[in-house]
Amino acid sequence: MIPKRTFLIVAAVAAIAAAVILGPSAAFSQAQEPAGRLFGGLSPRTGLLLKDDVVVALIQHSSGDLARDTVARLALWDRSQVTEGYRQAAEWMAERARQIGLLDVAIEEFPSDGKVQYFGNGTERMWRVRKGELWVVAPLRLKLTSYDEMPLSLARNSASADVEAELVDVGEGTSDRDYAVDVKGKIVLASGSPYAVLSRAMTQKGALGVISSSVVPGFDLQNRLPGDYPAQVGWNSIPAPREDQPGRFAFLISPRRAQELKILLKNGPVKVRATVDAELVPGSLDVVSGVIPGASTGEEVVITAHLDHYKPGANDNASGSAAILEMARTMRGLIDARLLPPPVRTIRFLWVPEYSGTWAWFSRHLADPVKRVLELNFDMVGENIKTANAVFSVSYSPDANPSYLNALAESIVDFINRHNDDRYPSRPDLQAVSLTGTRDRIGIRMAPYMTGTDHELFNNAGIPGTTLGVFPDDHYHSSTDAIEQVDATQLHRAVVFGLLGMTTAAYAGDAQAGDLAWLSLLYGRQRAAAAESDAARSLLTEGKDGFAEADRAAKASLRHVYRRERAAVASGAVFASGAEAKRLVERTAAMIEADLPAAEKRIEALAAARAKDLGAARHAAALGETEKRAARLVPVWVPGLQLMSISGAMAKAGNAPDVPALKAQTALLGAMKALRARGVSELRLMGLANAPATWVNGSRSLLDIAEAMAVEYAPIPADAIEAYFRIFEKAGAMKILEK
């Protein structure tokens, strides 16, 4: 422990050093209000609302190297959800959070036993593994893999077994044509997902176990193929066994190892031995939480990362977990050194089991008497983007939850890209590079709303959230997602993104409400112009027969986008406490609304000219009876259940004959297929299934939601939208009222 006198001397020296290095304004006067000390309006140099010296302090006091050290430590554990390794990582993270000065640090435990549900979403039992080994025993002895050396080589939920049997190659192993040979009483070698192979080979055909060389998830096949990295081992799971299904197991090996086995099989029979000592027992979902307290106890900024995943899981997601720890260390250090004042709003850091832990956390905290003004999520943020063939992206919020956050995030992205594009920039103090990292550029992209990680649930709860992350990544969900792939510099830049975002939201006051409204107007007009361009393109690429519908859709798209951007500007009022600040925000929001008539006039002129050239009709068909019915029906959430997913609703609704699940499912799959054909990313498509439910606000009709979905994603028939919401109604999560 440091003596108090020594601590005060260190703090004084730090403050003097800051004044010398950063200029007089860095040694902030404690008499100033926090907002006045940190903000100075839109900076001509950085494009940010924070003062330049504050930006420099956040960059230069944070470290990608320290964050990378944390990644290396976390990567030593197999952190799969509801395992002993995850618990060890959580305990270590909680202790580090205490050491760096976070307060109220705790590990919140939520039962996870295969029976408990959170918002209709099931839980897993704890998977406890004592041993897992796979050997060739004839015609030679060769150890293929072991759980101790590579935990992900044993598929999650594998159960105890001690089997010695002949090996049979079944190709992909996922269809009947792969089983021309009898596999009963044998162990199959397959290239397909062990989840699918096990169901067919063991349950239907009587095999004793599965060895799979599956590496690349189906949704990632546009980015890499198994042969690209023949030594990779993929991360996979199998269904948790029932009590009457003992001995179900699957091992994972690399495509290269699978080829070696195929060569052995050409020369005669091969016998393998699989030994597994594992069990499934009740466990818990463990969420690590800690705060930097703010003066306003009723408001929070939330920073999240999922702590779980396979070993090593360096980028996914030891990198995000390490990044937010470094953000916390930097903020706490600057506050303790009096280079920053205490925040206005509490900053809460959460390390969660992805999705399942966030659902569990919200089951206890959704009704907290706290206004959560922002959520920033970090998932896969440390990759060397050159060697991983990776792309950094920041997600806009969903259209159903428009927010000032989009402009804030985009301004930070523009800043980081601009000042990290050169190896040796003219302002090195605004560049984020690390001692052991590269000097590569980063090129972060703003992307249409993507899901696949925890910010989705915060948006569903009405809290504006975004995620910084990388996809694609050639090492995703594989054994090569290791510390060697982590670039301390890119990790540092992720830390800087988080620090700039959380500082703005944690300290903003009345003046910043107006500034964020102006910033939202600036970027909102850019997005609206892009939407107008897309609408024009849709008219110019449509033929005669479909022109009337394209005309209607183009105009609906414009109205949708301008409503969204107006709401985003208006959301800056969350930081306004005074009437004048609120009036300023509303006046700025009205400015973007006033842009709509001119945009509509331009599109109308283009549509009229194009229709004349084509000899096409201008008016789409009137609403049919199905659409009229949809206009009368209004879905309403049952209080406290608004985080239920469509999969959770389907699980609760079961296979009831009065639930038209197939109609809804077919329509969703059709929309996904149409979007995939247009080159839409898989991470964006992941959000489509839950998107209709996010539009429910107690006043929007089913027709309103169908029209919003047509703009944000793809058209879905009104009767399919009704079928979708009937599933939630049957699950008890919604009521559908008729007006």
N, C-alpha and C positions, 0 to 999 in steps of 0.2 A: 504494500500500500504506500502511495506517495504522501509524505507529510504535507499538511495544508500550506505551510509557508513556501515549500518548494513548488507546489502546484501554482500558487499565485505568481511566483517569479516567472515560471514557464509561460503562463498566460500573458503576462505583461510583455515578455520578450516577443511572443508570437504577434501580439498586437502592434508593437513597434516595427517588427519585420514586415508586417503586412503594409504598414504605412509607407515604408521605404520602397518596397518592391512594387506595390500596386498603385501607389498614389494616395493622397490624403483621404479620398473618400472611402478607401478600403478600411481604414481604422474608424469604423462607424461610431458616431456619438450615441451613447445609450439614451440620450434625451429624445432622439428622433423617434417618430412612429415607425413601426416595421415597414409599412408600405413605402413611406417616403425614403427610407434608407435603401430600399432594394430596387425600386422601380423609377423609371424616368421617361415613360412613354416609349413609343416605337423607336428603337435605336437605328440610326442610319447605317451603322457599321455591321451590326449583327442581325437586324430584322427582328429582334426579340424585345419583349417588354422589360426584361431585367436590365439593370444598368450594366455597362460593359465590364466594370471592375468586379461585379458580382459574378458574371459569367466566367471571367478569368479565374476567380477564386474557386468556383465549383469544378472547373477543369483541372487546375493545377494542384488542387489538394486531394483529388481522387486518383485512384491507381488501378490500372488494368492488371498490373503485375500481382498486386495483393489479391485481386479477385481471381486471377488464374491459380494462385496458390490454393485458394479455397476450392476451386474446381478440382484440382488434383487430389485434395483430401476427400471430397465427397465421392469421387470416382472410385475410391477403394471399397465402397460398400455396394452390395446388391440392394438397391433401394426400391425394389418392386413394392407396389402398394400392399399394405397389410402383411408385412413380413418383419422378422426381427431386424434385418438389415436396415429397413426404413426407420424403425424405431431408434436404432443406434444413430443414424444420421440426424434424426429429429432432435435427439438429446444433445448431440454435438452442436447443432445449429442454435438451439436454445441457449446453451452455455456461451457460445460466441456472441450471441445477441446481448447477453448480460454483460459480457466483458467490454463490449464497445459502448455500453451506456444506454441501451434501450431499456425502457421501464415497462413494468407489468408484463414481463416475459413469462409466457406459459405455454405448455403443450396441452391443448384442448383435445380430449379424447371423445370419440363418438363410436358407439358400438358398430361392429361390422362382422356379422355372423352368417350371412347368406339369407337371413330372414328379415332383418331390419331394413326399412326403406326410407329414403329421404326424397320427398316430393315425388314419390312413385318410382324412384330409381333404386334398384336392388344393390346389395352390398356383397362383398366377397368374404369368405372365411380366411383366417390367417393361414398362409402356406408355410409350413415349417419343414425344411429339408435338412436331413442329417447326412445323406449320401446319395450320389447319383453318378454311376459309371457305366460306360459303354465300351465293350471290347469285342474285337474279332478273336475267336478262339480256335477256328480252323478255316483254312489249312495252315494258319500261322497264328501267333499271338501278337495282337496289335491293339494298343489302347487308342480308341477313336476320340473320346472326349470324357470330361468329368465335370461335375457341378463345382467342385472345389476350385478347379483351374479356370473355368469359364461358366459362371452361373447361368447365363442365358442359353447355354446349350441344352438345358433341361427345360422343356416347355412348362410354363406356369400351370399349376393344378395337377401335374403328374403325381400319381399315387404310388405307394409301396409295391414293389414287384421284384421278383428274382427269376428271370427267364433266360433260358438258353435255347435257341431255336434257329432254324434255317432262315437265311435272308432271301427275300424275293423282291426283284425290281418290278415296280408297278407303274413306272413312268411318272406322270403327274399325280396319279392316284386319286383323282377327284370325280371320275365318271366310270360308268359300267364298262366301257371299252378298255379300261386299264386293267381289268380283272379277268382276262382270258385264262390266266393261270390260277390254280387254287391257292389261296393264302391262309386257309384255316390252320391254326396252330403254328403259324410262322410270323416272322417280323418283316414288315414291308419297308422297302426303300422307295421314297417318293420325292418329287420336286415340288409338289403342291403344298398349300398351307396345312400344317398338321391338324388344325381345327377341322378342316373339311375332310382330310384324309382319314383321320381317326373315326369320324362318323361312318364313313363308308367301309373302311378296311376292318375295323374292329367290331362296330355295332352290327353291321350288315353281313360281313364276310367271315367273321370269326378269327381275324388276326390277333396276335398277342400283343403287338406294340408297333410303333411307328418310328422310323428314322427319316427325317425330312431335311432337304437342302434348300428349302424355301428361304429366300433372303429379302426380296423386295415386296412390300405391300402392294396390293392390286392398284391402289390409287396413285402409286408412285411410278408406275411402269412407263409413263411418258418421259421420265427424267433419267432412269437407269434401268439396266437389265441385269439379271443375275450373273451373266458372264463378264460384266464390266469389272467386277472385283471378285475374282474366283475364290479368294481366301476368306471373304466375309462370311460370318455366321449371323443369321437373322434372329430377331427377337419375336417369340410367338407364345401362344397359350393354347390350351385345349379346354373343353368344357369341364367344369368341376364335376367329379363323379358322384353319383348317388351311392348310397350304402350297398346297393346290389350290383355295383360296378367296380369291384376291386381291381387293382393292378393296371389301371389305364395309364399309359405313359407315352411320351413322345420325346425323342432327342433331336436336337438340331445340329447339323454339320454343314460345312461349307460345300459349295458346288465342286470345288477341287477335290475334296475328300470323297464326295459322292462319285466322282469319276474314277478314283482309285478303287472304290468298291465295285464299280461296274466292270473294271478290268479284271478284278479277282473273280467275279461271277462268270466271266467268259471262259475262265479256265476250269470251272467246276463249282460244286456246291461251296457255299460260305456259311459258316455258323457264327452267330454273334451271341454275346451274353449281356443282358441289361440288368443292372442292379439299382434299385431305387428304394431309399428309406425316407419316406415323407408322409406328412399328415396334414389334414385341414381341420383347424380348430377355431373357435370363436376368437376374434381379435378386435382391433379398433383402428379407426381412421384418426390419425394424429396430425393436428394442425398447430404449427408453431406461430405464435403471435407476440409482437412486441411493439411499443409505441415511442415516438418522440412527442410528448404531450404539448398541446397548444393552449393558448389562452382561452379559446372558445371550446369548451368541452362538448358542445353539442354538434360540432362539425368535424368531419374527417376527410383526409386524402388517403386512399388505400393503395398500397404497392404490393403486388403479388407475383409469385413464381411457384411452379410446382416442383417439389423437392424429390418426388418419386422418379423412378425408372430403373431399368436393368443396370448391371455393372458392365462397362464403366459409365455409360450414359453421361459423358463429359459435357457435350453440348446440350443434350436432351436429358435432363435439364439442370445438371449441376451448374451450367453457365448462368442461367437465369437466376438460380438460387444464390450463387456467388455474387452476381451483379447487384441484387437488391441489398445484400449484406454490405457490400462496399458503399452503396448509396447511403445506407444507415450510418456506417462508420464515418463517412465524409461529413454528412449533415451534423451528426452529433459532435464531431471534432470542431467544426467551424463554430457551432453554437457555444461549445465549452470555451473556445479561445476568444469568444466575443467578436468574431468576424461576421457572424450572423446573429440576429436577435432570436429568441424563441419564436416558433411559428405561431401564427394566429390560429390555425386549425391543427388538430392532432394529425400526425402522420403515422398510419398503422401499416406495419409490415407483416405479411402473411406468407408462410411457406406451407403449401398444401399438397395433399395427394390430388392429382389433377382431376377435375370435374367431381369425382365422388367426394373428396374432402371439402370442396367448395359448396356442393349441395348440403353436406352435413353441417358446415359452418353456418350457412344461411338458415338452416332449420332452427338454430339457436339465436341467430342475430338479425334475421330479416326485420323483425319488429323492434329492434333497438331504437330508442328515442334519439337517434343521431342522423344528421343530414350528411350523407356521403357524397361529396361534390365531384369526385373524380376517382377513377381506378386506372392504374397503369400496370400492365402485365408483361412479363419478360419470359420468353420461351425460345430457347435455342438462339443465343445472342453472342456466342464467343467464337464462331467458326472463322477459320482462315478462308475468306470467301473465294480466293483463287484456287486453292487446293481442294476445296469441298464443292466446287462448281455451284456456289451458293449465291442467293439473292436476299439481301436484307429488305424487309418490308415493314411498314407500319399500317395498321388497319384503320380505315375510317370507322366511325360508329355506324350501326345499322340505321337505315332510313327511319325506322320506327322510333329511334331514340336520338334525334338530331341534337348536336351539342357544339358549344364553343370549343370543345376538346379537339375537333377536327382542325380548326384553324391554328390552335395552339400547337398541336402535334406537327402540322405541316410547316409552321414557321421554324420549329426546332429542326426538322428534317432539312429544310433549306439551309439553315445555318451550318449544321454539321457537314452536309455535302460540300458547301462552298469553302469552308475553312479546313477541310481534310482532303481536298482534291489534288494538292501539290505536295511533293515530298518535302520541300523547303519553302513554306509560305512566307509572305512578308510579315504576317502576324503570327509567329510561332506560339504566342501565348494563347491564341484561340484555337490552336490545333490540339487534338487529343491523340498523343502517341505514348507508347509505354517503353520502358527501358529494354525489355526483352521482346518487344513486338515488332511487327512490320511497319513500314511507312506507306502501305498500300492505300489507295482511295477506297471509299466505302460505297457510295452510290445508293443510299437508302431510297426506296420507292414508297410512295403513298399508294395504298391498294384499296379497292372496294372492299366492303366489310367481309372479313374472313373469320372463320371460327376455328374449331379444333383445339381450343385451349380456354382457360378460365375466364377471360374477359367476357365471353359469351353470357355467362350466368349473371355477371354484374349488369350488363346491358339489359338482360331480361328482367332484372330487378329494378330497372329504371335509373341505374347509376351509369353515367357516361364512362365507357371504358374502351381502351385500345390495347393492342399488343404489339410489341416490337419483337420480331423473330425472323428466322431464316427458313425459307423453303423455296426450291428444293435444296437438298444437301446429300451428296453422294454417300454419306456415312450414316444416314438416318436409320434408326432402329436396327443397328447392326453392331457387331463386335468391334468395328473400327471407329466407332464414335468414342475416341480416346483423347487423352490430354494432348497428344501430339497434334491433333487437329485444331487446337485452341490457340488463337492469336490474341495475345494480351492487348494489343492496340484496338482491335475490333471490340473486344470486351470492354475496354475503357470507353469507347464511343457509346456503347449501350448504356454504361453507367452515366455518362454525361447527359444522354437523352433523358434518362429518368430524373436526374438531379434538376435539370432545367424545367421539366414538366411539374415535378412535385413542388419545387420552390415557388413557381408562379402560382400554383393553386393553393398552396399552404399559407401564403402571405398576402394574397390579393385582397384589396378593399374596394371602396366606392369608386375611386379613380380607375382602378384596373377593370372594374365591371364595364365602364365605358370603353376603355382601351381594347378589351377582349371583344366587345361588340364591333369596334372598328376593324379589328383583325379578322373577325368572322365575316364582316362585309367584304373585305379585300379578297379573302380566299373563296368566299361564297360566290362572288361574282365570277371568279375563275371557273369554278365548278359548274355554275349555271351556263356560262358560255360554252363549256365543253358539252353540256347536255343539249344545248341548242344545235351545236354542230352535229351531234349524234342524230338528233331528230331530223335535221336536214338530210343527212346521209341516208337515213332510212327511207325518206321520200324519193330520193334520187335513185335508189337501188331497187325499188319495188316496181313490179309490173302492173299492167292494167287491171287484171282481175282482183288483185289484193290491195289496190291503191286506197279504196275508201277506208278500209280497216287501218292501213298504215297511216293515213291522214288523221284518223281519230286517235290512234295510239301516240303519234308524235305530239299532238296537242295535250293529251293527258300526261305525257311524260314531262312536258314543260311545266304544267301546273304543279305536278308532284314535286319537281325539283325546286321550284321557287318557294313552295310551302315548306319544304325541308330546310332550305337555306335561311328562310325568314325565322323559323323556329330555332335554328342554330345560333343566329345572331341574338335572338331574344333570350336564349339560355344564359347569356352572360350576366343576367340580372341575379343569378344565384349569389354573386359577390356584392350586390348592392344592398346597403342597409338604409340609405337615405332616399327620400322621394325624388330628389333631383337626379341622382344616379340612375334610378329606375326609369325616369322620363328620358334620359339620354339613351339608354339601351333601347327603349321602345321606339324612339325617333330613328335610331340607326336601323332597326329592324324594318321600319316602314320604308326606308330607302331602297332596300333590296326588293321589297314587294312592289314598289313603284316601277321597277324595271320590267316586270312581267308583260304589261300591254305592248311595249315595243317589240319584245321578243316574239310574242304571239303574232303581231302584225307581220313581222318578217317571215315567220313560218307559214302564215296564211298566204302571203304573196307567192312564196315558193311553191306551196301546194297547188294553188290555182294555176300557176304557169305550167307546172309539171302535169297536172291533170289534163290541161288543154293539149299538151304535146302528146299524151297517151290516148286521149279520147276516153278518159276514165270517169266513172261516177265519183262524186265527192262525199256522199253521205253513207255512213255505215248503217247496218240494219238496226231497227229499233230494238229495245230490250224485249227479250222473250219472257215467258212465264217463269222460267227458272231464275232468270236475273231479277225479275220483279219480286219473287219470293225472297231471294237473297237480300234484297234491299230492305225487307221488313224484319229480318232476323239479326239480332244483336247479341254476340257472345259476351259474357261477363265472367271474370274469374271469381272463383270462391276465394274469399280472403285467406291469405297465407299459402296458397297453392300455386301461385303464379310462376314458379320455377319448374313446374312439371314439364318434362319433355314429351314429345310425341311417342317416343319408345316407352317411356314410363307410363303414359296414358294407355297405350296399347296393352302393356303388361297387366295393368289393373283392370282394363275393360275385358280382357280375355278374348275368347272367341265367341262372344255372344252373337246370336244370329241377327239381332236387330242393330248391330254395329256394322256399317258399310265400310269396313277397313280396307277391303280390296280396292274399292273405287278410289279412295284417297291415296293409297299406296301406288296404284297404277298412274294416277295423275302426277304425283311427285316424281316418280321414276321417269315419266315422259318429259317433264320439265328439265330434269337433270340431263337427260339425253340430248335435248335441244341445246342446252347451254354448253354441254361438253363439245358438241359439234362446232360451236362458235369459239372454242378455245378457252373457255372459262376455267380458271384454276380449280383443282380439286378441293383446296382449303375453302374456297368460296362456296362450292357446291355442298360442303359438309353442313353449312348453315341453312340450307334451303328447307330441309324437313321441319325445322322448328320455327322458321321465319313467319308463317301465317299467325302463329300464336302470339308472337311478339307485338302484333298490331292491335291486340285486344286492349281497349281502354274504357270499355263500358258504354261508349257512344258510337263507335264505328260499326257499321253493318257488315254482314258477310260480303256484300257486293263491294263496299268500300275496301275491304281487305283484299278481295280478288283483284281489284283495280290497282291497288298498291303493289301487290305481288307481281302483276304483269309488268310494271315499270322497274321494280327493283331486281326481279329475277326473270321470270318468264310467265306467260299466260297459263292459268289453271282454271278449268271450267268451274262455274259457280256451284254446280251440283257436287263436284268433287270437294270444293271448299266446305260446303255444308257437311259432307261426309266426314271430312277431317275433324271438324269441330264437334260432331256427334260422338267421336271417340273420346274427346276430353269430357264431354257431358256424361257419358256412360261411366267414365273413371271417377266422376264426382268432383272434378277440378273446375268445371265451368257450368254455367246455366246459359241457355239460349233463349232470350226473350224476344217476343214478337211485338213490334211497334205498329 
